[in-house]
Amino acid sequence: MNFIEELTWRGMIHTVMPGTEEQLQKEMTTAYLGIDPTADSLHIGHLVGVMMLKHFQRAGHKPIALVGGATGMIGDPSMKSQERKLLDEETLRHNQEAIKKQLSKFLDFDSDAPNAAELVNNYDWMKNFSFLDFIRDVGKHSTVNYMMAKDSVKKRLSGESQQGMSFTEFSYQLVQGYDFLTLYKEKNCRLQLGGSDQWGNITTGTELIRRTEGGEAYALTCPLITKADGGKFGKTESGNVWLDPRYTTPYKFYQFWLNVSDADAEKYIKIFTALSREEIEELVAEQAKDPGLRPLQKRLAKEITIMVHSETDYEAAVEASQILFSNKASETLRKIDEETLLAVFEGVPQFEVAKADVESGVKLVDLLTEKAAVFPSKGELRKLAQQGGLSINKEKVADVNAVVDAGMLLNDKYILVQKGKKNYFLLIVK
């Protein structure tokens, strides 16, 4: 597999330094990509870079994921209007381990193949580097004029930010450049991958390698991912879409991909899956024939949910997605965990009911009018029940005098009430 060709048809190349393709065709090459360890989980904004490393390994080359422990302590000025919070070493190490666990779902770290992936942390070679040594060994090779010409620096100095730019941030590109030099010398790393906003920092590294070692090093960047409507990719009303199920449930993760627009689905399925060109072209043709069936979104959501979570999580997410539309969902409702249940019914009206009332047994007619004002009157409740429009936990109920007890609780805490086809209410029993 030709790495550059593969990334080109997938729409994953922004800029390539001349000579890069020739280097990759000549021999197995080592490349690295930097990942910011400011959290103990990656979010989907990181996935483009991770997929670049995945394709790089698939093409027979050796990927290195660099966790920026040292650079994470400084903060990259690229695309940022404010300086970031600094992390302590214990937090960095914890985040590094969590990130490696997530990366191992995409990359082979453990085999004895010559192109097995590696994880490194730049804090390991920066922590004992004195300031005097740094400005003598690294700083003297970069002129201020060269550093000032970088877009990331120019934007911050042009007045977009009221705070200006600290010396700490200004020196960031030198630290990143030194990372590339270190990996060039210690791991024979010849290529750095990154987002298009990283071009300035990456080329500082290639220049440093040229000046100090007389060596050739290369750069390749991918475009920053956008949405067709101009909105920011990967952001939802509740913030980032994380890979860790503690922060974004597999159900919500699956739903994010399932609900992207047709234009975005066609773009994202190339970037975020390893499906072949032929498979994707078939799916695009299917979508064009009948957009309502949404084969692109369904396959995209499936591939990426299985890759990040598991097949079991994917199947559970599909099942949970069907609760709203299926009349036979009572079994699924009893199986799903509390987080998924709350995610599926996010935003529906909620009522709190005393646990003592339910444990002692309460008539449905009293529960839904007196204990929780789901219905304004008992007459309206009876009428709807007679018409077959009342369901409790997705099971139709005609007898309004039926007794509701603790055995009906979902996750020992919830009762789902459905009025008609579309109106849901969640009773929280406390």
C-alpha positions as CSV (number, residue, x, y, z in Angstrom):
1,M,0.0,0.0,0.0
2,N,1.3,3.5,-1.0
3,F,0.8,5.7,2.1
4,I,0.6,9.0,0.2
5,E,-1.8,7.6,-2.4
6,E,-3.9,6.1,0.3
7,L,-4.1,9.4,2.3
8,T,-4.7,11.4,-0.9
9,W,-7.9,9.6,-2.0
10,R,-9.1,9.7,1.6
11,G,-8.8,13.5,1.6
12,M,-6.3,13.4,4.4
13,I,-3.4,15.4,3.0
14,H,-2.9,19.1,3.3
15,T,0.8,19.6,2.7
16,V,3.7,17.3,1.9
17,M,7.3,18.3,2.0
18,P,9.1,17.5,-1.3
19,G,11.0,14.2,-1.1
20,T,8.6,12.6,1.4
21,E,7.1,10.1,-1.1
22,E,10.5,9.1,-2.4
23,Q,11.7,8.4,1.1
24,L,8.7,6.2,1.9
25,Q,9.1,4.3,-1.4
26,K,12.9,3.7,-0.7
27,E,12.6,2.0,2.7
28,M,10.6,1.3,5.8
29,T,10.4,4.7,7.4
30,T,9.8,5.8,11.0
31,A,7.3,8.7,11.5
32,Y,6.0,10.3,14.6
33,L,2.9,12.3,15.6
34,G,2.6,14.3,18.8
35,I,-0.4,14.0,21.1
36,D,-1.3,16.4,23.8
37,P,-1.7,14.7,27.2
38,T,-3.9,17.3,28.8
39,A,-6.7,14.7,29.6
40,D,-6.7,11.0,30.3
41,S,-8.7,10.3,27.2
42,L,-8.4,11.2,23.5
43,H,-11.4,12.8,21.9
44,I,-12.5,12.5,18.3
45,G,-10.5,15.6,17.3
46,H,-7.4,13.4,17.8
47,L,-8.7,10.7,15.6
48,V,-7.4,12.1,12.3
49,G,-3.8,12.0,13.5
50,V,-4.4,8.5,15.0
51,M,-5.8,7.2,11.7
52,M,-2.7,8.7,9.9
53,L,-0.5,6.5,12.1
54,K,-2.8,3.5,11.5
55,H,-2.5,3.9,7.7
56,F,1.2,4.5,8.1
57,Q,1.6,1.1,9.9
58,R,-0.7,-0.6,7.4
59,A,1.6,0.6,4.6
60,G,4.5,-1.2,6.3
61,H,6.1,1.8,8.1
62,K,6.9,2.3,11.8
63,P,4.7,4.7,13.7
64,I,5.7,6.5,16.9
65,A,3.1,8.2,19.1
66,L,4.7,11.0,21.1
67,V,2.9,12.0,24.2
68,G,3.9,15.6,24.8
69,G,4.6,15.6,28.5
70,A,7.0,18.4,28.2
71,T,5.2,20.4,25.5
72,G,2.0,19.8,27.4
73,M,3.5,21.7,30.3
74,I,4.1,24.7,28.0
75,G,1.1,24.8,25.7
76,D,1.2,25.1,21.9
77,P,0.1,28.6,20.7
78,S,-1.2,27.2,17.4
79,M,-4.9,27.9,16.9
80,K,-5.2,28.9,20.6
81,S,-6.1,32.3,21.9
82,Q,-5.2,31.6,25.5
83,E,-2.4,29.9,27.3
84,R,-3.2,26.6,28.8
85,K,-3.0,25.2,32.3
86,L,0.2,23.4,33.2
87,L,0.2,19.8,34.4
88,D,2.2,18.0,37.1
89,E,4.2,14.9,36.4
90,E,1.9,12.4,38.2
91,T,-1.1,13.6,36.1
92,L,1.0,13.4,32.9
93,R,2.0,9.8,33.6
94,H,-1.6,8.8,34.3
95,N,-2.8,10.5,31.1
96,Q,0.0,8.8,29.1
97,E,-1.0,5.3,30.3
98,A,-4.7,5.9,29.5
99,I,-3.9,7.3,26.0
100,K,-1.6,4.3,25.2
101,K,-4.5,2.0,26.1
102,Q,-6.8,3.8,23.6
103,L,-4.1,3.9,20.9
104,S,-3.5,0.2,21.1
105,K,-7.0,-0.3,19.6
106,F,-5.7,1.4,16.4
107,L,-2.0,0.5,16.4
108,D,0.0,-2.7,17.0
109,F,2.4,-2.0,19.9
110,D,3.0,-5.5,21.1
111,S,4.1,-7.7,18.1
112,D,7.7,-8.4,17.3
113,A,7.2,-7.0,13.7
114,P,9.9,-4.5,12.7
115,N,7.3,-1.8,12.3
116,A,5.6,-2.3,15.7
117,A,4.4,1.0,17.1
118,E,6.1,2.8,20.0
119,L,5.0,5.3,22.5
120,V,7.4,7.9,23.8
121,N,7.1,10.9,26.1
122,N,9.2,14.0,25.4
123,Y,9.3,14.8,29.1
124,D,11.8,11.9,29.4
125,W,14.5,13.8,27.4
126,M,13.4,17.3,28.4
127,K,13.2,17.0,32.2
128,N,17.0,17.1,32.8
129,F,17.8,19.5,30.0
130,S,19.0,22.7,31.6
131,F,18.0,26.1,30.2
132,L,21.6,27.0,29.5
133,D,22.2,23.8,27.6
134,F,18.9,24.3,25.7
135,I,19.7,27.8,24.4
136,R,23.2,26.8,23.6
137,D,22.5,23.6,21.8
138,V,19.1,24.3,20.2
139,G,18.4,28.1,20.4
140,K,21.5,29.1,18.5
141,H,20.3,27.2,15.4
142,S,17.1,29.2,15.0
143,T,16.9,32.9,14.3
144,V,14.2,35.1,15.9
145,N,13.2,36.2,12.4
146,Y,12.6,32.6,11.4
147,M,10.5,31.9,14.5
148,M,8.5,35.2,14.1
149,A,7.6,34.3,10.5
150,K,5.5,31.3,11.7
151,D,1.7,31.7,11.3
152,S,1.0,30.5,14.8
153,V,3.2,33.3,16.2
154,K,2.0,36.0,13.8
155,K,-1.6,35.3,14.6
156,R,-1.0,35.7,18.3
157,L,1.0,38.8,17.9
158,S,-1.4,40.5,15.4
159,G,-3.8,41.4,18.2
160,E,-6.3,38.6,17.9
161,S,-5.6,37.9,21.6
162,Q,-5.5,40.6,24.2
163,Q,-2.9,38.7,26.2
164,G,-0.1,38.8,23.7
165,M,2.2,35.8,23.8
166,S,4.5,34.6,26.6
167,F,8.1,33.6,26.1
168,T,7.1,30.1,27.2
169,E,4.8,29.8,24.2
170,F,7.2,31.5,21.8
171,S,9.8,28.8,22.7
172,Y,7.3,26.0,22.0
173,Q,8.4,25.5,18.4
174,L,12.0,25.0,19.5
175,V,11.0,22.3,22.0
176,Q,8.9,20.5,19.3
177,G,11.8,20.9,16.9
178,Y,14.2,19.3,19.5
179,D,11.7,16.4,19.8
180,F,12.1,15.7,16.1
181,L,15.9,16.0,16.4
182,T,16.0,13.6,19.3
183,L,13.8,11.0,17.6
184,Y,15.9,11.4,14.4
185,K,19.0,10.6,16.3
186,E,17.7,7.9,18.6
187,K,15.0,6.2,16.5
188,N,16.1,7.2,12.9
189,C,12.7,9.0,12.7
190,R,12.6,10.8,9.3
191,L,9.0,12.1,9.1
192,Q,6.7,14.0,11.3
193,L,2.9,13.9,10.8
194,G,0.4,16.4,12.2
195,G,-2.5,18.7,11.5
196,S,-2.1,21.6,9.1
197,D,-1.8,24.1,12.1
198,Q,1.4,22.2,13.0
199,W,3.3,22.9,9.8
200,G,5.4,25.7,11.3
201,N,6.4,23.7,14.3
202,I,7.2,20.6,12.2
203,T,9.4,22.6,9.7
204,T,11.3,24.1,12.7
205,G,12.3,20.5,13.4
206,T,13.3,19.6,9.8
207,E,15.4,22.8,9.7
208,L,17.1,21.9,13.1
209,I,17.9,18.4,11.8
210,R,19.4,19.9,8.7
211,R,21.5,22.5,10.5
212,T,22.8,20.2,13.4
213,E,23.1,16.8,11.7
214,G,23.1,17.7,8.0
215,G,20.3,15.2,7.7
216,E,17.1,15.1,5.6
217,A,13.8,15.0,7.4
218,Y,10.3,15.4,6.1
219,A,6.8,16.7,7.0
220,L,3.3,15.7,6.1
221,T,0.1,17.4,7.4
222,C,-3.6,16.6,7.2
223,P,-6.3,19.3,6.8
224,L,-8.2,20.4,9.9
225,I,-11.6,18.6,9.8
226,T,-14.6,20.8,9.4
227,K,-18.3,20.2,9.1
228,A,-20.2,20.9,5.9
229,D,-22.2,23.6,7.7
230,G,-19.1,25.4,8.9
231,G,-19.6,24.3,12.5
232,K,-16.7,22.9,14.6
233,F,-16.1,19.1,14.1
234,G,-16.3,17.0,17.2
235,K,-18.1,19.5,19.5
236,T,-21.6,18.9,20.8
237,E,-23.7,20.9,23.2
238,S,-22.2,18.9,26.0
239,G,-18.6,19.4,24.8
240,N,-16.1,17.1,23.3
241,V,-17.0,13.6,22.0
242,W,-14.5,11.5,24.0
243,L,-13.2,8.0,23.3
244,D,-13.4,7.0,27.0
245,P,-16.9,5.6,27.9
246,R,-16.7,7.4,31.3
247,Y,-17.0,10.8,29.5
248,T,-19.0,9.8,26.4
249,T,-21.1,6.7,26.5
250,P,-20.8,4.2,23.6
251,Y,-24.5,5.0,22.9
252,K,-23.8,8.8,22.6
253,F,-20.6,8.1,20.6
254,Y,-22.5,5.9,18.2
255,Q,-25.3,8.5,17.9
256,F,-22.8,11.3,17.1
257,W,-21.7,9.5,14.0
258,L,-25.1,8.2,13.1
259,N,-26.4,11.8,13.0
260,V,-23.8,13.5,10.8
261,S,-25.1,15.0,7.6
262,D,-24.9,13.2,4.2
263,A,-22.0,15.4,3.0
264,D,-20.1,14.9,6.2
265,A,-20.7,11.1,6.2
266,E,-19.2,10.8,2.8
267,K,-16.1,12.7,3.9
268,Y,-15.8,11.1,7.4
269,I,-16.1,7.5,6.2
270,K,-12.9,7.9,4.2
271,I,-11.0,9.5,7.1
272,F,-12.2,7.6,10.1
273,T,-12.5,4.0,8.9
274,A,-10.1,1.6,7.1
275,L,-12.8,0.5,4.6
276,S,-11.5,0.1,1.1
277,R,-12.1,2.6,-1.7
278,E,-14.4,0.1,-3.5
279,E,-16.5,-0.5,-0.4
280,I,-16.9,3.2,0.2
281,E,-17.8,3.9,-3.4
282,E,-20.5,1.2,-3.2
283,L,-21.9,2.9,0.0
284,V,-21.9,6.3,-1.7
285,A,-23.8,4.9,-4.6
286,E,-26.4,3.2,-2.3
287,Q,-26.8,6.5,-0.4
288,A,-27.4,8.4,-3.7
289,K,-30.1,5.9,-4.7
290,D,-32.0,6.1,-1.4
291,P,-30.6,8.8,1.0
292,G,-33.4,7.9,3.5
293,L,-31.8,4.6,4.3
294,R,-28.5,6.4,5.3
295,P,-26.1,3.5,4.6
296,L,-23.1,5.8,4.9
297,Q,-24.0,7.0,8.4
298,K,-24.9,3.5,9.6
299,R,-21.7,2.0,8.3
300,L,-19.5,4.9,9.6
301,A,-21.1,4.6,13.1
302,K,-20.6,0.9,13.1
303,E,-17.0,0.8,12.0
304,I,-15.8,3.6,14.4
305,T,-17.9,2.4,17.4
306,I,-16.4,-1.1,17.1
307,M,-12.9,0.2,16.6
308,V,-13.1,2.6,19.6
309,H,-15.3,0.5,21.9
310,S,-16.3,-3.1,20.9
311,E,-18.8,-5.1,18.9
312,T,-20.8,-5.7,22.0
313,D,-21.0,-1.9,22.7
314,Y,-22.0,-1.3,19.1
315,E,-24.8,-3.9,19.3
316,A,-26.0,-2.4,22.6
317,A,-26.0,1.1,21.1
318,V,-28.1,-0.1,18.1
319,E,-30.6,-1.8,20.4
320,A,-30.8,1.3,22.6
321,S,-31.4,3.5,19.5
322,Q,-34.4,1.4,18.5
323,I,-36.1,1.8,21.9
324,L,-37.9,5.0,20.8
325,F,-39.3,3.4,17.6
326,S,-40.0,-0.2,18.6
327,N,-43.1,-1.4,20.4
328,K,-41.1,-4.5,21.5
329,A,-38.4,-2.7,23.4
330,S,-39.4,-3.6,26.9
331,E,-36.7,-6.3,27.0
332,T,-34.0,-4.0,25.8
333,L,-35.1,-1.4,28.3
334,R,-34.5,-3.8,31.2
335,K,-31.0,-4.7,29.9
336,I,-29.5,-1.3,29.3
337,D,-27.4,0.4,31.9
338,E,-28.4,3.6,33.7
339,E,-26.1,5.9,31.7
340,T,-27.5,4.7,28.3
341,L,-31.1,4.9,29.6
342,L,-30.5,8.5,30.6
343,A,-28.7,9.3,27.3
344,V,-31.6,7.8,25.2
345,F,-34.2,9.8,27.1
346,E,-32.1,13.0,27.6
347,G,-34.4,16.0,27.6
348,V,-37.7,14.3,28.3
349,P,-39.7,15.7,31.2
350,Q,-38.8,14.1,34.5
351,F,-40.8,13.7,37.8
352,E,-39.5,12.6,41.2
353,V,-41.5,10.0,43.1
354,A,-41.0,8.9,46.7
355,K,-39.5,5.4,46.9
356,A,-41.8,4.5,49.8
357,D,-44.9,5.0,47.6
358,V,-43.7,2.6,45.0
359,E,-42.3,0.0,47.4
360,S,-45.7,-0.2,49.2
361,G,-47.5,-0.4,45.8
362,V,-49.4,2.4,44.2
363,K,-52.2,2.4,41.6
364,L,-51.1,3.6,38.2
365,V,-53.9,6.1,38.1
366,D,-52.7,7.7,41.3
367,L,-49.1,7.5,40.4
368,L,-49.5,9.4,37.1
369,T,-51.9,12.1,38.4
370,E,-51.2,12.7,42.1
371,K,-47.6,11.5,42.7
372,A,-46.3,12.8,39.3
373,A,-48.4,15.2,37.1
374,V,-47.9,13.3,33.9
375,F,-51.7,13.6,33.3
376,P,-53.8,16.7,34.3
377,S,-56.7,14.4,35.3
378,K,-57.7,10.8,35.9
379,G,-60.3,11.1,33.2
380,E,-57.8,11.9,30.6
381,L,-55.5,9.0,31.7
382,R,-58.4,6.5,31.6
383,K,-59.4,7.7,28.1
384,L,-55.9,7.4,26.7
385,A,-55.4,3.9,28.3
386,Q,-58.7,2.7,26.8
387,Q,-57.6,3.8,23.3
388,G,-54.3,1.9,23.7
389,G,-52.2,5.0,24.0
390,L,-50.5,4.4,27.4
391,S,-47.3,2.4,27.9
392,I,-45.2,1.8,30.9
393,N,-41.6,0.7,30.2
394,K,-42.7,0.2,26.6
395,E,-45.5,-2.2,27.4
396,K,-49.1,-1.1,26.7
397,V,-51.3,-0.8,29.8
398,A,-55.1,-0.7,29.7
399,D,-55.9,-1.2,33.4
400,V,-55.3,2.1,35.1
401,N,-55.9,0.5,38.5
402,A,-53.0,-1.9,38.1
403,V,-50.5,-1.7,41.0
404,V,-47.0,-0.3,40.3
405,D,-44.4,-1.7,42.6
406,A,-40.6,-1.9,43.0
407,G,-40.5,-4.9,40.6
408,M,-41.3,-2.5,37.7
409,L,-38.3,-0.2,38.2
410,L,-35.6,0.0,35.6
411,N,-32.1,0.0,37.1
412,D,-33.9,0.0,40.5
413,K,-34.8,3.7,40.0
414,Y,-36.8,4.6,36.9
415,I,-40.2,4.1,35.3
416,L,-40.7,5.1,31.7
417,V,-44.1,6.5,30.8
418,Q,-45.2,6.9,27.2
419,K,-48.3,8.9,26.1
420,G,-49.3,8.3,22.5
421,K,-46.5,7.7,20.0
422,K,-44.0,10.4,20.8
423,N,-44.4,11.8,24.4
424,Y,-42.2,10.3,27.0
425,F,-41.8,11.0,30.7
426,L,-39.2,9.6,33.1
427,L,-40.2,8.9,36.7
428,I,-37.2,9.0,39.0
429,V,-37.9,7.0,42.2
430,K,-36.0,8.3,45.2
